[in-house]
Each structure stands twice: as C-alpha cells, then as structure tokens.
Amino acid sequence: MPTPIELRSDNAAGVAPEILAAVAAANAGSALAYGADEWTARLQHRVREVFEHADATAFPVVSGTAANALGLTALCPPWGSVLCHQSAHILNSECGATSMFGGGAVMRGLPGDGHLVSTEALAHAFATTRWGDNHHSQPAVLSLTSPTDYGTVYGPDHIAGLGELARSRGLRLHLDGARIANAIAALGCTPAELTWRAGVDVLSLGATKNGALSTDAIVSFDPAASEQLVYRLKRAGHVASKMRFQSVQLDAYLTDGLWLRLAARANASMARLAEGLGRLGVELVDPPAANMAFVRLDDVVQARLADDGLLFYGMGAGLARFVTSFQTTDHEVDEALRRIAAAKG
C-alpha cells in the first residue's frame, strides 16, 4: 500500500510543535481552576493586543460548534432568527446546536453566489420579514463564514457592507472563523480589519484546524455579549476546570503570529496543489482562496486515487474536496499530483 497522503481535512492534522511545547510548559505545578489562572489572564491581554480592541474577551471552548452556538445565543433572543448562507456550517452541520442553546432560535438560509451571502438576498430577507408580527421569528443576527465551507472568502469590505445593511434593521453580526487565520493570511489584512472594524460583534475563533488540540474560542467585542457568555458557557458545560491547558494553547497560537504562519503554510501548499492540478487539466470549481479546493474528477479516477492512498473526500457527482494543513509538505503535494496524473491515465 502506498504511503497515505492526507488531503481530507485540516482537522486530521496533528498539533503544532509550538503548541505542544506550551502545554508541556503549563503542566508544571498547580493552578486555580475554571480560568482563575495566569495563562487565562495572559490570554485576555493577548487577544486585546492581537485584535487591537480594549474590550475583546476570549472564552475557550472545545469545538467550533460550541463557539458558534454559544456565541450566537449571546446575540439572538429565543424568538429571533439567525440569517446565514444556505450552505453555512451552522445551518447544515451542527445538529441544530444554536437552536437548542438559543431556546428555539430559528436558522434561516439565504442564497448568494460563491457560497457568500449577497446584498440582494439580505435586502430581500428584510423586505419579506413581517417585522413586529409575533407570529414570526424576528431576524436578530447575521452570521458570515470566512473562509466558507467551500473555500471562498469574505474580505473586510464585503463584511462591512453586509454588516451595515444588517445594522440598519437592528441585527448583530457574527463571524464563523473556523479557518479565519487562513482568510487573514490569504487577504493580507489585520485581524481587526476582518472582525470588529468591519462590524463584527462576536467571532468564533478557530484554532483546532490550524494546530491546536481540541481548543477553539469565542472572542467577543461587545461587553454586553461577554457578560452573557460568562453564564452561558457555564450553563452549557463549557467552562473547563483545567482551563489553563486551553488558554495556554490559544496564547501560544496568537503569539508572534504563529497562527498566521501555520495558515500561510497550509495556503501555500494548496496554491502549489492548485497550480499542479491546472497543469494536469483538472477543473477546479473555484480558484482556491485559502487551503481548500473542490475539483472535478470522475468516480473512476477517484476510486483509483483512493486505492493509491490519496486521502480526500468524494462529494458525489464527480466532485472531490482537497484540504491542505500546516503539516502538508511540498513533497506530499508533488506526490499527490503524480498519483492524480497516473489515475487520469
């Protein structure tokens, strides 16, 4: 059997050595539980420094689903609805977590090319809402994802424009940033420019996909939402007793740009892969904006690749998904391209 090459998901990658070292360093002596430790205090300072926001507050959680669901419920009342793209992870892949934690909040999918909410779709949603009618849930939050689950990216101006329209009807703005480091690295903007300066109130900060160990976070730029999250996380079972081991990871992740270097490495591997696929005549659904690509490969070729040890997700109907991570090497990319060329015949 050929040596496997991992292109299924960045979730399949290991932990960054720098983060493992930080966990090991925190594993000396004792520390107070539930976030009353020096690492969690340091994390708050780090987040405020990195995002250039004096009131930014980080809440470590164990998954992106927890970050999304709890972050959204701090912005959305039980009678409200969350507007998002119809392909969004919060709508299709989180088992109704936001509705559960939000006491019944409704999820409403909107269309838009490239898996990005369009201004026209958002305006239509507002025009067709029965505002003030207690028979219908009231739009309360707009949630955007960058990069999306299909690899496309909202830039700061796009987020700001949608956010301005949302605020005109009193909505708050949430950003699902499961791969936000990949977006920032690809766009060349600052963390502040892609988040609160574009109008984001609460961010789901992904870290697990980019080198952390079962640790993500909610970053709130709104003191009122932060006050709610103190209690919402505890009620949901997401206040870890040994929080220092989450906080130290996030602190290391954000220190000296580690998160952006890891993401840039993953993005560069995808760019190398995409360039090679182009030379082989493989059709890409969209040019990869970060570390994810969807390609057209017939089912016979996909079966040959699976037999040849290339690990990827077949999406059906001749579509395959490739995802690179910070661990993906140039050698692995080149070998994957060799195997694809051989499978195509």
N, C-alpha and C positions, 0 to 999 in steps of 0.2 A: 504494500500500500504506500503510495507517495506520501511525503510529509504534508500534513494538512496546512492549508493557508487560511487564516481566519479573516473572512470578509462578511460575516453575518451581521455583527453589531459591535459597536464600541462598548456595549455592556459586557461583551465576552472577554474584553481585555483585562489584564491584571491591574495591580495597584502600582502607582508611580513610586520609584525608589525613595524619592524625597519625602513622600507622604508616609511610607512605611517607617522611615527613619524618625519622622516626627512623632508617630505613635509610640515607637520604642522609647524615645526620649521622655515622653509623658508617662511612661509606665514605671516611674521610679517614685517610691514613697506613696503617700496618701494624699487625697484631695477631697474637699467637701463635694457632696452630691448635688444633682439637679441644677447644674450650671453655676453654682456658687464657688467657682474655681478660677484660678488665674488665667487659664487658657481661654475660657469663655469670655472673660473680661477683655483679654487681648484681642479676641476675635471682633468684638464690637468696635474697638478702635481701628482695627484693620479694615473692616467694611466701610467705616466712615471715611477713612483715608482713600481707599481704592475707588469708591463711588463718589467722593467729593461731596458728601452730604452729612451735615451735622446731626441729623435725626435718624439716619439709617440704623436699623436694628436687625440683627441676624438671629434667626431661630433655626437651629439644626434639627433636621428630621432624617428619617431613614430612607426615604424614597421620593421620587419626583411626584408620584401620585399624592402622597401626603402633603407635599409642598403646594401643589396645585389646589387640592380640595380645601385645605385649611386656609390658605391664602385667599382663595375666592370667597369663602364663607365670612371672612372678616370684612368683605366689601359688599356682600349681597344679602339682603334680608330674605327670610324664608318664602315670602310671597314674590320675590324678584326672579328675574331670569338673567342668565349669562349668555351673551352673544359671542359666537366664535365662528371660525370657518367650519364648514360641514365636514372637513377631513381632520379636524383637530383631535389631538390625543385625549383631551378632557372629555370630549363627546363620545369617542368611539372605543377607547382602550383603557378606561379607568373604572368600569363596572358601576357607574353611577355614584362614584365617591363624593363628588361635590353635592349632588342632590341629597345624599344621606347626611353628610356632615352639615349641610346647609338647611336642614329641616324641610326639604322638599323643593329647593330652588330648581328652576327649570333650565335645561340646557337647550339652546336654540342655535342651530347651524345655519350659516349664511354662505352664499356662493362667492366665487371670485377666482379668476384665472391664476394659475401657478400656485394654487392652494393658499392664496393670500386673500384676506377679506377686501373686497372692493369698496370704494367710497359709495358707489351707486347702490350696492347691496345693503350697506349700513343705512343709507338715507331711506331706502325703500322699507327697511325694517321699521324705522321710526315712523314713516308715513302711514304704515298699516297697523301700527300699535294703537289699541284703544286705551289711550292714556287716561288714568283716573278711574277706569272701569274695574271694580273689584271682582268681576267675573274672570279677569285675565291677569296673568303674572305680568309684572311691570319690568321692563329692561332696567337693569341696575349696574351691570358690569360688561365691558368689552374685554375679551381675552384674546390676545395675539400670541403666536408662537414663532420664535426666530432662533435658529432655523426651524422651518416646519418639518413635519414628519416625512415630507417628500423632498427635503433638501433645499428648498427655496428660502430666501432670506428677506425679512423686512429691514430696511435701512432706517436711520433716525428720522428722516424727513417723512417717510411713509407712516411710521408710528405716530409722529407728531400730528400729521394731518388727520388720521383716523381718531386720534385722541381728542383733538379739538372738536371734531364733529360729535364724538361721544359726550364730551363735557357740555356741549350746547343743550343736551337733553338730560343732564344731571347724572350721567353714568361715570363710574370709576374705571380705571384702566389697569389691567393685569397683564403681565408678560410671562408666558411659559418659556423659561430659558433653560430647558434641559440640556441644550448644547450651546448656550449663549457664548461661551468662550470661543467656539468655532465661528460664530457670527461676528464677534468683535474682531477676531484675528483676520477674518476674510474682508471685513469692511474697512479696517484700519481706523476705526473710531475709538472713542474712550468709553469705558463702562457707563459713565454719567450720561454721555450723549445718546446712548441707546436705551437708557432707562428713564430716570426721573426728569432729565432735561427735555425728554420727548413726551413727558406727561405721565409716565408710569407711576402708579401708586404702590403696587406690590409686585415683586419679582420672585418667581421660582428659580432659584439659583442651582443649576445642575452641576454636580461635581463627580458623581459616580461614573458617568460615561467617559470622563476625562481624567481618570487616575485615582479617584478616591475609593474608600472602602465602605460601601453601603451608607453613604452620607451625602445628603443634599441639604438645601436650606431654603427658608423663606427670608427674603430681605424686604422689609417694609420701610417705605419712605414717608409714611403717614403715621404720626403719633397716635391717632385715634385707632387705626387698624392695629398698631403694635400693642396697644393696651388690650384689645380684644384677644390678640394672639397669645398673650401670656396665659389666659384661661382656656382658650380653645385648644391649645396644644396639650395642656394637662388633661383636659376632659377627654381628649381623643387618644390618650396614652402615648403621646409623642414627646414627653419630657423625660429624657434618658437619665437614669441615676448617675451613670458614669459618663456624663456629657463631655468631660474633658477629652475623651477619645474621639468624639465627633468634632469638637471645637478645634482641637489641635490640627486635625486634618484640613479643615477649612482655612485656618490661619496660614498653614504652610502652602496650601493651594493658591491663596491670593498674594502671598509674599513674593516680592521681586519679580512679579509677572510670570510665575511658574505656570499658572492655568492657561495663559495665553501662549506660552512656548509649547506646552503639550498640545494645545489645539492647533497651533500653526503646523506642528509636525504632522498631525493627522490630516489637515487640509492639504499639505504639500504632497503627502502620499496619494491622496485622491486625485490631485491635479496630475500627477505622474501617471496614475492609472487611466484617467480620462484621456490624456493625450495618446497613450498607447492604444486604447480602445478605438480612438478615431483613426489611427493608422491602420487598424485591422478592419475598418469598415463596419464597426459595431455602432448601432444607433443609440444615442443617449436621448432619453425623453426630454431632459433639460440639461444645459451645461451645469455641472456641479458647482454650487456656490460655496460649499464648505467641504464636509467629509462624507457625503452620501451621494450615490448615483443610482438611477434607475435606467436599465438598459434593455434593449430588445434582443432576446436570444431565444430561438425556438426551443421547444421542450426536449427535442432530441439532443441538442447541444448542451442544454442544462443537465440532462441525465449523464452525459459523458463527463462533464466537469465535476459533478458530484462523485462519480466513480473515481475520478482522478484526484480527489482530495481537496478540491476547492470548496470552501465552506461559505455559503451565501444563502439568501432567502429567495426561493422561487415564489413569485407573486401570482402565478397563473396567467394564462393567455399570452404566453411568450414574453413575460416581463420578469426581470430579476433585479434584486437590490444588492448593491455592494456598499459596505461601510468600512472605512479605514479608522484606525485609532492611533493614539500616540505610540503604540508599540509596533505598528506596521513599518517594515523596513523597505528600502529600495529593492533589495534582493527579492523579498516576497512579492512586491509589485511586479517586478520583471518576470519572475517565475509564474505568477498568475497570468500574465499576458501570454507567456509561452504556452501555457496549458489551454488558454482560450483559443489561441491560433490553431493549436493541434485539434481541438474539439470541433472547430468550424470546418476543418479539412481544407 
